[in-house]
Amino acid sequence: MTSLSTDLSTQLRELRRVGREAPRDLLDGILAHGDAAIAPLMLLATDPFLHSPDATEPDVWAPVHAIGLLGELHAAEAVPTLIPLLRLDDDWLNEYLPQALGRIGRPAIEPLRAALWDATLDTWGATTAAHALNEAVKHHPELRDEVVAILTARLDDEANDRDDGGELNGFIISYLSDLEAVESVESIRRAFKSDRVDEFVIRPEHAGAALGMPVGVSVKQAVDDVRGKGGRRSSMPPELELLSKLPELLKGAGKRPYSGPKVGRNEPCPCGSGAKYKKCCGR
């Protein structure tokens, strides 16, 4: 391997000193070296010391900048080096790593798919992998259908749900909503219906609004499911029984009770509804 040019070496040393905000001209200067910058940036991105509790300001920001630059270089050879970073608990990695892998695009898709099913990866790491797949579509729209299929397959794989898989499923639904994946609606509905989604991450009405169609289970559907296909009633929880009567209970909702002078039953209701008193507040 040839040694780094003095110019690139100087720029990388400066990158370790800039802290959180790296000047754009410095980043562009490193990018100008093209492929020659990839190997040293990979080393910087994965430096164990810089990811350890012993690292201090401003050095701790150097891996973040290096990861971002690898993404801008579309460095496919960096993917095997970056994927293990999914195991690190670092909020900034959870932001910059998906962006970098997303920019790289196609070479990152299969490793990210594998990460979604990797039982040794914690939920936050798997969520970051799902985020990266979503970012890949933003930079490479031609990957959209493949990414939607991967995210949907993971959502459908109930047998391999994690103990806290509701959080991962919630983020997957959020990303499918971002991608306007209407073809995944039935999978999304099943996940909500089987209580496999953390609704602190996304609620069914929010997913439905993003996709332009209802996602949650309607009261009628819930009642029909309990009663069975033939319509015969089986044991129904009291709260569901109450919900099934909700349309009838709400018929008079919003009407103002009348307590003024006596009104004839066939006279217009004084509440202003336009109906006869006997058909409105006089019922």
C-alpha atoms as a printed R data frame, in Angstrom:
    type eleno elety resid chain resno       x       y      z
1   ATOM     1    CA   MET     A     1   0.000   0.000  0.000
2   ATOM     2    CA   THR     A     2   1.343   3.402 -0.918
3   ATOM     3    CA   SER     A     3   1.690   5.948  1.863
4   ATOM     4    CA   LEU     A     4  -0.800   8.740  2.168
5   ATOM     5    CA   SER     A     5   0.056  12.006  0.585
6   ATOM     6    CA   THR     A     6   1.091  14.679  3.045
7   ATOM     7    CA   ASP     A     7  -1.955  16.666  2.030
8   ATOM     8    CA   LEU     A     8  -4.447  13.863  2.831
9   ATOM     9    CA   SER     A     9  -2.638  12.965  6.049
10  ATOM    10    CA   THR     A    10  -2.865  16.583  7.161
11  ATOM    11    CA   GLN     A    11  -6.540  16.763  6.283
12  ATOM    12    CA   LEU     A    12  -7.341  13.590  8.237
13  ATOM    13    CA   ARG     A    13  -5.483  14.890 11.288
14  ATOM    14    CA   GLU     A    14  -7.495  18.077 11.018
15  ATOM    15    CA   LEU     A    15 -10.679  16.023 10.767
16  ATOM    16    CA   ARG     A    16  -9.904  14.629 14.230
17  ATOM    17    CA   ARG     A    17  -9.681  18.130 15.655
18  ATOM    18    CA   VAL     A    18 -12.727  19.847 14.184
19  ATOM    19    CA   GLY     A    19 -15.284  18.500 16.641
20  ATOM    20    CA   ARG     A    20 -18.970  18.180 15.842
21  ATOM    21    CA   GLU     A    21 -19.104  20.681 12.973
22  ATOM    22    CA   ALA     A    22 -16.677  19.899 10.151
23  ATOM    23    CA   PRO     A    23 -16.099  22.677  7.600
24  ATOM    24    CA   ARG     A    24 -17.460  21.761  4.197
25  ATOM    25    CA   ASP     A    25 -14.237  22.778  2.486
26  ATOM    26    CA   LEU     A    26 -12.293  20.279  4.626
27  ATOM    27    CA   LEU     A    27 -14.735  17.486  3.764
28  ATOM    28    CA   ASP     A    28 -14.609  18.391  0.085
29  ATOM    29    CA   GLY     A    29 -10.818  18.417  0.195
30  ATOM    30    CA   ILE     A    30 -10.791  14.846  1.515
31  ATOM    31    CA   LEU     A    31 -13.392  13.748 -1.031
32  ATOM    32    CA   ALA     A    32 -11.194  15.138 -3.788
33  ATOM    33    CA   HIS     A    33  -8.723  12.297 -3.130
34  ATOM    34    CA   GLY     A    34 -11.370   9.817 -4.297
35  ATOM    35    CA   ASP     A    35 -10.603   6.134 -3.777
36  ATOM    36    CA   ALA     A    36  -7.295   6.964 -2.082
37  ATOM    37    CA   ALA     A    37  -9.242   8.309  0.891
38  ATOM    38    CA   ILE     A    38 -11.397   5.192  1.415
39  ATOM    39    CA   ALA     A    39  -8.946   2.974  3.310
40  ATOM    40    CA   PRO     A    40  -7.822   5.643  5.813
41  ATOM    41    CA   LEU     A    41 -11.428   6.746  6.331
42  ATOM    42    CA   MET     A    42 -12.410   3.141  7.092
43  ATOM    43    CA   LEU     A    43  -9.677   2.992  9.720
44  ATOM    44    CA   LEU     A    44 -10.864   6.249 11.222
45  ATOM    45    CA   ALA     A    45 -14.512   5.180 11.168
46  ATOM    46    CA   THR     A    46 -13.797   1.993 13.117
47  ATOM    47    CA   ASP     A    47 -10.967   3.113 15.409
48  ATOM    48    CA   PRO     A    48 -11.727   1.226 18.677
49  ATOM    49    CA   PHE     A    49 -10.312   4.002 20.843
50  ATOM    50    CA   LEU     A    50 -12.542   6.637 19.239
51  ATOM    51    CA   HIS     A    51 -15.576   4.472 20.019
52  ATOM    52    CA   SER     A    52 -14.488   3.833 23.614
53  ATOM    53    CA   PRO     A    53 -15.485   5.719 26.778
54  ATOM    54    CA   ASP     A    54 -11.893   7.006 26.959
55  ATOM    55    CA   ALA     A    55 -12.274   9.084 23.794
56  ATOM    56    CA   THR     A    56 -12.913  12.760 24.404
57  ATOM    57    CA   GLU     A    57 -13.823  15.899 22.487
58  ATOM    58    CA   PRO     A    58 -13.078  16.669 19.741
59  ATOM    59    CA   ASP     A    59 -11.745  13.255 18.637
60  ATOM    60    CA   VAL     A    60 -15.035  11.428 19.244
61  ATOM    61    CA   TRP     A    61 -16.576  13.146 16.229
62  ATOM    62    CA   ALA     A    62 -13.967  11.902 13.776
63  ATOM    63    CA   PRO     A    63 -15.636   8.487 13.142
64  ATOM    64    CA   VAL     A    64 -18.950  10.203 12.442
65  ATOM    65    CA   HIS     A    65 -17.351  12.438  9.814
66  ATOM    66    CA   ALA     A    66 -15.440   9.499  8.347
67  ATOM    67    CA   ILE     A    67 -18.652   7.453  8.023
68  ATOM    68    CA   GLY     A    68 -20.373  10.326  6.283
69  ATOM    69    CA   LEU     A    69 -17.499  10.713  3.835
70  ATOM    70    CA   LEU     A    70 -17.513   6.995  3.019
71  ATOM    71    CA   GLY     A    71 -21.174   7.357  2.133
72  ATOM    72    CA   GLU     A    72 -20.477  10.343 -0.090
73  ATOM    73    CA   LEU     A    73 -17.752   8.333 -1.824
74  ATOM    74    CA   HIS     A    74 -20.269   5.477 -2.385
75  ATOM    75    CA   ALA     A    75 -17.550   3.224 -1.026
76  ATOM    76    CA   ALA     A    76 -18.939  -0.275 -1.579
77  ATOM    77    CA   GLU     A    77 -15.788  -1.814 -0.099
78  ATOM    78    CA   ALA     A    78 -16.577  -0.090  3.194
79  ATOM    79    CA   VAL     A    79 -19.873  -1.940  3.741
80  ATOM    80    CA   PRO     A    80 -18.376  -4.999  5.537
81  ATOM    81    CA   THR     A    81 -16.499  -2.570  7.780
82  ATOM    82    CA   LEU     A    82 -19.525  -0.381  8.539
83  ATOM    83    CA   ILE     A    83 -22.128  -3.101  9.182
84  ATOM    84    CA   PRO     A    84 -20.531  -4.220 12.511
85  ATOM    85    CA   LEU     A    85 -21.029  -0.651 13.775
86  ATOM    86    CA   LEU     A    86 -24.732  -1.532 14.048
87  ATOM    87    CA   ARG     A    87 -23.758  -3.249 17.303
88  ATOM    88    CA   LEU     A    88 -22.598  -0.024 18.940
89  ATOM    89    CA   ASP     A    89 -24.946   1.960 21.145
90  ATOM    90    CA   ASP     A    90 -24.362   5.464 19.853
91  ATOM    91    CA   ASP     A    91 -27.108   7.932 18.991
92  ATOM    92    CA   TRP     A    92 -24.951   9.676 16.409
93  ATOM    93    CA   LEU     A    93 -24.152   6.418 14.650
94  ATOM    94    CA   ASN     A    94 -27.878   5.718 14.492
95  ATOM    95    CA   GLU     A    95 -28.198   8.940 12.522
96  ATOM    96    CA   TYR     A    96 -25.102   8.958 10.295
97  ATOM    97    CA   LEU     A    97 -24.668   5.224  9.627
98  ATOM    98    CA   PRO     A    98 -28.040   4.792  7.862
99  ATOM    99    CA   GLN     A    99 -27.313   7.841  5.731
100 ATOM   100    CA   ALA     A   100 -23.912   6.500  4.672
101 ATOM   101    CA   LEU     A   101 -25.117   2.969  3.947
102 ATOM   102    CA   GLY     A   102 -28.117   4.413  2.130
103 ATOM   103    CA   ARG     A   103 -25.869   6.473 -0.128
104 ATOM   104    CA   ILE     A   104 -23.794   3.393 -0.939
105 ATOM   105    CA   GLY     A   105 -27.006   1.682 -2.025
106 ATOM   106    CA   ARG     A   106 -27.055  -1.674 -3.771
107 ATOM   107    CA   PRO     A   107 -23.916  -3.197 -2.149
108 ATOM   108    CA   ALA     A   108 -25.417  -2.536  1.305
109 ATOM   109    CA   ILE     A   109 -28.855  -4.095  0.687
110 ATOM   110    CA   GLU     A   110 -28.086  -7.754  1.369
111 ATOM   111    CA   PRO     A   111 -25.946  -7.078  4.491
112 ATOM   112    CA   LEU     A   112 -28.728  -4.844  5.838
113 ATOM   113    CA   ARG     A   113 -31.346  -7.503  5.101
114 ATOM   114    CA   ALA     A   114 -29.253 -10.032  7.018
115 ATOM   115    CA   ALA     A   115 -28.931  -7.595  9.915
116 ATOM   116    CA   LEU     A   116 -32.726  -7.370 10.215
117 ATOM   117    CA   TRP     A   117 -32.869 -11.109 10.958
118 ATOM   118    CA   ASP     A   118 -29.680 -11.258 13.049
119 ATOM   119    CA   ALA     A   119 -30.808 -12.445 16.486
120 ATOM   120    CA   THR     A   120 -27.475 -11.418 18.008
121 ATOM   121    CA   LEU     A   121 -28.072  -7.782 17.035
122 ATOM   122    CA   ASP     A   122 -30.068  -5.757 19.533
123 ATOM   123    CA   THR     A   123 -33.352  -4.184 18.542
124 ATOM   124    CA   TRP     A   124 -31.868  -0.716 18.159
125 ATOM   125    CA   GLY     A   125 -29.225  -2.068 15.774
126 ATOM   126    CA   ALA     A   126 -31.887  -3.844 13.729
127 ATOM   127    CA   THR     A   127 -33.942  -0.654 13.688
128 ATOM   128    CA   THR     A   128 -30.903   1.231 12.378
129 ATOM   129    CA   ALA     A   129 -30.594  -1.369  9.606
130 ATOM   130    CA   ALA     A   130 -34.242  -0.782  8.662
131 ATOM   131    CA   HIS     A   131 -33.550   2.963  8.669
132 ATOM   132    CA   ALA     A   132 -30.592   2.423  6.324
133 ATOM   133    CA   LEU     A   133 -32.798   0.476  3.899
134 ATOM   134    CA   ASN     A   134 -35.232   3.377  3.884
135 ATOM   135    CA   GLU     A   135 -32.368   5.798  3.212
136 ATOM   136    CA   ALA     A   136 -31.187   3.611  0.323
137 ATOM   137    CA   VAL     A   137 -34.460   4.249 -1.503
138 ATOM   138    CA   LYS     A   138 -34.084   8.012 -1.048
139 ATOM   139    CA   HIS     A   139 -30.724   7.915 -2.829
140 ATOM   140    CA   HIS     A   140 -31.497   5.031 -5.194
141 ATOM   141    CA   PRO     A   141 -35.236   5.021 -6.059
142 ATOM   142    CA   GLU     A   142 -34.804   1.955 -8.241
143 ATOM   143    CA   LEU     A   143 -34.312  -0.074 -5.032
144 ATOM   144    CA   ARG     A   144 -37.756   0.831 -3.709
145 ATOM   145    CA   ASP     A   145 -39.637  -2.401 -4.526
146 ATOM   146    CA   GLU     A   146 -36.824  -4.593 -3.211
147 ATOM   147    CA   VAL     A   147 -36.588  -2.652  0.029
148 ATOM   148    CA   VAL     A   148 -40.366  -2.716  0.528
149 ATOM   149    CA   ALA     A   149 -40.327  -6.504  0.031
150 ATOM   150    CA   ILE     A   150 -37.547  -6.902  2.633
151 ATOM   151    CA   LEU     A   151 -39.242  -4.699  5.238
152 ATOM   152    CA   THR     A   152 -42.600  -6.380  4.663
153 ATOM   153    CA   ALA     A   153 -41.117  -9.864  4.953
154 ATOM   154    CA   ARG     A   154 -39.517  -8.912  8.273
155 ATOM   155    CA   LEU     A   155 -42.820  -7.496  9.529
156 ATOM   156    CA   ASP     A   156 -44.605 -10.713  8.513
157 ATOM   157    CA   ASP     A   157 -42.055 -12.989 10.194
158 ATOM   158    CA   GLU     A   158 -43.913 -13.409 13.468
159 ATOM   159    CA   ALA     A   159 -41.995 -16.593 14.281
160 ATOM   160    CA   ASN     A   160 -38.778 -14.598 14.600
161 ATOM   161    CA   ASP     A   161 -40.147 -11.660 16.583
162 ATOM   162    CA   ARG     A   162 -37.885 -10.357 19.325
163 ATOM   163    CA   ASP     A   163 -38.946 -10.021 22.956
164 ATOM   164    CA   ASP     A   164 -39.254  -6.289 22.318
165 ATOM   165    CA   GLY     A   165 -40.038  -6.701 18.634
166 ATOM   166    CA   GLY     A   166 -42.957  -4.287 18.810
167 ATOM   167    CA   GLU     A   167 -40.497  -1.409 18.656
168 ATOM   168    CA   LEU     A   168 -38.750  -2.790 15.564
169 ATOM   169    CA   ASN     A   169 -42.104  -3.506 13.912
170 ATOM   170    CA   GLY     A   170 -43.237   0.020 14.677
171 ATOM   171    CA   PHE     A   171 -40.212   1.513 12.951
172 ATOM   172    CA   ILE     A   172 -40.589  -0.866  9.997
173 ATOM   173    CA   ILE     A   173 -44.198   0.313  9.568
174 ATOM   174    CA   SER     A   174 -43.005   3.906  9.839
175 ATOM   175    CA   TYR     A   175 -40.492   3.343  7.039
176 ATOM   176    CA   LEU     A   176 -43.065   1.502  4.903
177 ATOM   177    CA   SER     A   177 -45.331   4.502  5.403
178 ATOM   178    CA   ASP     A   178 -42.514   6.811  4.277
179 ATOM   179    CA   LEU     A   179 -42.187   4.675  1.162
180 ATOM   180    CA   GLU     A   180 -45.970   4.830  0.553
181 ATOM   181    CA   ALA     A   181 -45.966   1.035  0.461
182 ATOM   182    CA   VAL     A   182 -49.679   0.493 -0.118
183 ATOM   183    CA   GLU     A   183 -48.868  -3.055 -1.190
184 ATOM   184    CA   SER     A   184 -47.897  -3.756  2.437
185 ATOM   185    CA   VAL     A   185 -51.185  -2.634  4.001
186 ATOM   186    CA   GLU     A   186 -52.459  -6.128  4.798
187 ATOM   187    CA   SER     A   187 -49.182  -6.996  6.525
188 ATOM   188    CA   ILE     A   188 -49.389  -3.763  8.505
189 ATOM   189    CA   ARG     A   189 -52.996  -4.481  9.495
190 ATOM   190    CA   ARG     A   190 -52.112  -7.982 10.669
191 ATOM   191    CA   ALA     A   191 -49.243  -6.666 12.768
192 ATOM   192    CA   PHE     A   192 -51.479  -4.131 14.533
193 ATOM   193    CA   LYS     A   193 -54.303  -6.611 14.930
194 ATOM   194    CA   SER     A   194 -52.040  -9.221 16.535
195 ATOM   195    CA   ASP     A   195 -50.652  -6.602 18.941
196 ATOM   196    CA   ARG     A   196 -47.122  -6.859 17.532
197 ATOM   197    CA   VAL     A   197 -46.535  -3.108 17.173
198 ATOM   198    CA   ASP     A   198 -45.376  -0.604 19.769
199 ATOM   199    CA   GLU     A   199 -47.900   2.178 19.239
200 ATOM   200    CA   PHE     A   200 -45.598   4.650 20.964
201 ATOM   201    CA   VAL     A   201 -43.574   4.416 17.734
202 ATOM   202    CA   ILE     A   202 -46.503   4.698 15.304
203 ATOM   203    CA   ARG     A   203 -50.240   4.457 15.692
204 ATOM   204    CA   PRO     A   204 -52.465   2.767 13.086
205 ATOM   205    CA   GLU     A   205 -54.252   5.994 12.193
206 ATOM   206    CA   HIS     A   206 -50.921   7.677 11.442
207 ATOM   207    CA   ALA     A   207 -49.820   4.816  9.212
208 ATOM   208    CA   GLY     A   208 -53.237   4.875  7.548
209 ATOM   209    CA   ALA     A   209 -53.015   8.606  6.911
210 ATOM   210    CA   ALA     A   210 -49.574   8.195  5.323
211 ATOM   211    CA   LEU     A   211 -50.780   5.371  3.090
212 ATOM   212    CA   GLY     A   212 -54.103   6.969  2.202
213 ATOM   213    CA   MET     A   213 -56.222   4.118  3.548
214 ATOM   214    CA   PRO     A   214 -57.362   2.775  6.926
215 ATOM   215    CA   VAL     A   215 -54.910   0.485  8.663
216 ATOM   216    CA   GLY     A   216 -56.546  -0.096 12.046
217 ATOM   217    CA   VAL     A   217 -59.172  -2.787 12.663
218 ATOM   218    CA   SER     A   218 -62.661  -1.284 12.508
219 ATOM   219    CA   VAL     A   219 -65.228  -1.871 15.267
220 ATOM   220    CA   LYS     A   220 -67.407  -3.795 12.803
221 ATOM   221    CA   GLN     A   221 -64.514  -6.038 11.812
222 ATOM   222    CA   ALA     A   222 -63.586  -6.658 15.436
223 ATOM   223    CA   VAL     A   223 -67.209  -7.571 16.306
224 ATOM   224    CA   ASP     A   224 -67.553  -9.808 13.241
225 ATOM   225    CA   ASP     A   225 -64.303 -11.578 14.163
226 ATOM   226    CA   VAL     A   226 -65.642 -12.362 17.626
227 ATOM   227    CA   ARG     A   227 -69.047 -13.455 16.371
228 ATOM   228    CA   GLY     A   228 -67.575 -15.684 13.695
229 ATOM   229    CA   LYS     A   229 -68.182 -16.045  9.991
230 ATOM   230    CA   GLY     A   230 -71.768 -17.247 10.379
231 ATOM   231    CA   GLY     A   231 -72.760 -14.198 12.367
232 ATOM   232    CA   ARG     A   232 -73.563 -16.256 15.469
233 ATOM   233    CA   ARG     A   233 -72.520 -14.572 18.587
234 ATOM   234    CA   SER     A   234 -69.830 -16.165 20.712
235 ATOM   235    CA   SER     A   235 -68.553 -14.784 24.009
236 ATOM   236    CA   MET     A   236 -67.866 -11.085 23.521
237 ATOM   237    CA   PRO     A   237 -65.841  -8.935 25.921
238 ATOM   238    CA   PRO     A   238 -68.047  -6.259 27.551
239 ATOM   239    CA   GLU     A   239 -65.958  -3.435 26.122
240 ATOM   240    CA   LEU     A   240 -66.360  -4.834 22.593
241 ATOM   241    CA   GLU     A   241 -70.096  -5.287 23.166
242 ATOM   242    CA   LEU     A   242 -70.274  -1.614 24.110
243 ATOM   243    CA   LEU     A   243 -68.282  -0.615 21.024
244 ATOM   244    CA   SER     A   244 -70.621  -2.626 18.824
245 ATOM   245    CA   LYS     A   245 -73.516  -0.484 20.093
246 ATOM   246    CA   LEU     A   246 -71.582   2.754 19.676
247 ATOM   247    CA   PRO     A   247 -73.317   3.902 16.453
248 ATOM   248    CA   GLU     A   248 -76.723   3.617 18.170
249 ATOM   249    CA   LEU     A   249 -75.475   5.345 21.309
250 ATOM   250    CA   LEU     A   250 -74.102   8.241 19.271
251 ATOM   251    CA   LYS     A   251 -77.286   8.933 17.312
252 ATOM   252    CA   GLY     A   252 -78.221  11.840 19.533
253 ATOM   253    CA   ALA     A   253 -74.680  13.043 20.165
254 ATOM   254    CA   GLY     A   254 -74.009  16.731 19.876
255 ATOM   255    CA   LYS     A   255 -77.606  17.818 20.569
256 ATOM   256    CA   ARG     A   256 -78.115  20.454 23.220
257 ATOM   257    CA   PRO     A   257 -80.570  19.461 25.974
258 ATOM   258    CA   TYR     A   258 -83.597  21.759 26.118
259 ATOM   259    CA   SER     A   259 -84.929  23.062 29.449
260 ATOM   260    CA   GLY     A   260 -86.964  26.110 28.380
261 ATOM   261    CA   PRO     A   261 -90.701  26.578 27.934
262 ATOM   262    CA   LYS     A   262 -92.801  23.611 26.996
263 ATOM   263    CA   VAL     A   263 -92.744  22.767 23.287
264 ATOM   264    CA   GLY     A   264 -95.328  20.817 21.359
265 ATOM   265    CA   ARG     A   265 -94.258  17.387 20.160
266 ATOM   266    CA   ASN     A   266 -94.798  18.297 16.523
267 ATOM   267    CA   GLU     A   267 -93.210  21.736 16.729
268 ATOM   268    CA   PRO     A   268 -89.646  22.437 15.530
269 ATOM   269    CA   CYS     A   269 -87.115  21.499 18.174
270 ATOM   270    CA   PRO     A   270 -85.759  24.623 19.897
271 ATOM   271    CA   CYS     A   271 -82.218  23.184 19.828
272 ATOM   272    CA   GLY     A   272 -82.050  24.272 16.197
273 ATOM   273    CA   SER     A   273 -81.612  20.828 14.657
274 ATOM   274    CA   GLY     A   274 -84.506  21.379 12.204
275 ATOM   275    CA   ALA     A   275 -86.266  18.200 13.365
276 ATOM   276    CA   LYS     A   276 -89.568  18.002 15.211
277 ATOM   277    CA   TYR     A   277 -89.266  18.104 18.975
278 ATOM   278    CA   LYS     A   278 -90.618  14.551 19.326
279 ATOM   279    CA   LYS     A   279 -87.895  13.290 16.984
280 ATOM   280    CA   CYS     A   280 -85.086  15.222 18.671
281 ATOM   281    CA   CYS     A   281 -84.686  16.490 22.236
282 ATOM   282    CA   GLY     A   282 -88.197  15.319 23.127
283 ATOM   283    CA   ARG     A   283 -87.381  11.643 22.615
